[in-house]
Amino acid sequence: MPEQPIVVDAGSYSMAETSIAGAGHRLYETTQVLSRDFRVQVIAPPTPDAVDLGEAELVEVGPEAEKAVLFFDTADCDRLELAAACGKLIANEFRAPIEHMHFTSLLANDGPTGDYQRYLSTYQRQLQVTHHFLCWSPSERPCS
């Protein structure tokens, strides 16, 4: 197993057994498979009841953030920019921001249009700095 880990950034997605959902669950499944053959670290919010990440190591945001190479859904912009500035080979699993417009949490906000613009800005930046994409459907694939 290589010494240099694949560092996966969970962003704000929970890796807790009691609250994992959506992108966090996809990250969990992907990490379990990757950790069979590679050393994997997952940067995620601390939790007392973390899901079983297989052989992967759960780490808090800190020095490992500069090594992040795999981001999920809506990336943490600061850590995405750090990875880009460090010249990392970046992979992203994300969905088009238009899908966020159906989220109750977004629609319930006072300014859903402004919130959508933040998702859109992050998505556009991900498109600019990402080298490889994990796509779940043809509609998520960037145009060539």
C-alpha positions in Angstrom: 0.0 0.0 0.0 1.5 3.4 -1.0 2.6 5.7 1.8 1.0 8.8 0.2 -2.7 8.7 1.1 -5.6 9.6 -1.0 -7.1 12.4 1.0 -10.9 12.7 0.6 -12.6 15.9 1.7 -16.1 15.3 3.0 -16.7 19.1 3.3 -19.5 19.7 5.7 -21.1 16.3 5.1 -21.6 14.2 8.2 -19.9 10.8 8.5 -22.0 10.0 11.6 -23.9 6.8 11.8 -27.0 8.7 13.0 -27.0 11.5 10.4 -25.2 10.4 7.2 -27.2 11.0 4.0 -26.8 11.7 0.3 -23.3 12.8 -0.7 -22.0 11.6 2.7 -23.3 8.1 1.9 -21.8 8.1 -1.6 -18.4 9.2 0.0 -18.7 6.4 2.6 -19.3 3.8 -0.1 -16.5 5.1 -2.3 -14.0 5.3 0.6 -14.7 1.7 1.6 -13.7 0.5 -1.8 -10.7 2.8 -2.2 -9.3 1.8 1.2 -9.1 -1.9 0.1 -6.1 -1.0 -2.1 -4.9 2.4 -1.0 -4.2 4.3 2.1 -7.1 6.7 2.5 -7.7 9.6 4.9 -11.2 11.3 5.1 -11.3 14.9 6.3 -14.7 15.3 8.0 -16.4 17.0 10.9 -15.7 15.2 14.2 -18.3 12.8 15.4 -18.6 10.2 18.2 -20.4 7.7 16.0 -18.5 7.6 12.7 -19.6 5.1 10.1 -17.3 2.2 9.2 -15.0 3.6 6.6 -13.2 0.3 6.1 -9.5 0.7 6.3 -9.8 4.5 5.9 -8.8 6.9 8.6 -11.1 9.7 9.7 -9.2 12.9 10.3 -10.3 16.4 11.4 -9.6 19.5 9.3 -6.0 20.5 9.8 -2.7 19.9 8.1 -4.2 17.1 6.0 -6.5 19.5 4.3 -3.7 20.7 2.1 -3.4 17.2 0.7 -7.0 16.9 -0.3 -7.5 15.4 -3.8 -11.0 14.0 -3.9 -14.1 16.2 -3.2 -17.7 15.3 -2.9 -20.8 17.2 -4.1 -20.4 20.9 -3.1 -16.8 21.3 -2.2 -15.5 23.4 0.7 -14.2 26.4 -1.4 -11.2 27.1 0.9 -10.0 23.6 0.8 -10.6 23.3 -3.0 -8.6 26.5 -3.5 -5.8 25.1 -1.3 -5.6 21.9 -3.3 -5.6 23.9 -6.5 -2.8 26.3 -5.2 -0.7 23.2 -4.2 -1.0 21.8 -7.7 -2.8 18.7 -6.6 -4.4 16.4 -9.1 -8.1 17.0 -8.2 -11.0 14.6 -8.6 -14.6 15.7 -7.9 -17.9 13.8 -7.4 -20.6 16.4 -7.7 -24.0 17.0 -9.1 -25.2 20.0 -11.1 -26.3 22.9 -8.9 -29.8 23.0 -10.5 -30.6 19.9 -8.5 -30.1 21.9 -5.3 -33.1 24.1 -6.2 -35.3 21.2 -5.1 -33.8 21.0 -1.7 -36.3 22.0 1.0 -33.4 23.5 3.1 -32.6 25.8 0.2 -36.1 26.8 -0.6 -37.0 27.5 3.0 -34.3 30.2 3.2 -35.1 33.9 2.8 -32.9 34.3 -0.3 -32.9 31.0 -2.2 -31.6 32.7 -5.3 -28.5 34.0 -3.5 -27.9 30.6 -2.0 -28.2 29.0 -5.4 -25.7 31.5 -6.7 -23.2 30.3 -4.1 -23.7 26.7 -5.2 -23.3 27.8 -8.8 -20.1 29.7 -8.1 -18.6 26.6 -6.3 -19.7 24.3 -9.1 -18.1 26.6 -11.7 -14.8 26.7 -9.7 -14.9 23.0 -9.4 -15.2 22.7 -13.2 -12.2 25.0 -13.6 -9.7 23.2 -11.3 -10.8 19.6 -11.5 -8.8 17.1 -13.5 -11.1 14.0 -13.1 -14.9 13.8 -12.5 -16.9 11.0 -10.9 -20.4 11.3 -12.5 -23.4 9.3 -11.6 -25.5 10.1 -14.6 -25.0 11.6 -18.1 -26.6 14.9 -17.1 -23.8 15.4 -14.6 -21.0 15.1 -17.1 -19.4 18.4 -18.0 -19.6 19.3 -21.7 -16.4 18.4 -23.6 
